[in-house]
Amino acid sequence: MRNRITDLRAERGWTQADLAQRAGVSRQTINAIETGKFDPSLPLAFRLARLFGLKIEEIFLDDQ
């Protein structure tokens, strides 16, 4: 699953650490999501969507 986290974070001037703190996860978790090594749980996906003010499907994109 692809995602737009890196771009959305950069648009806001947030570092991975900034986003991690806001989302209540580690910076390593944000890095793993951004690089596609980890798909977030549904609760975390909703939390990220709320932080960016978007719907989940506007952030996480199906590869198919």
Beta strands, then each sheet from edge to edge (+ up, - down):
strand 1: 2-3
strand 2: 60-61
sheet 1: 1+ 2-
end
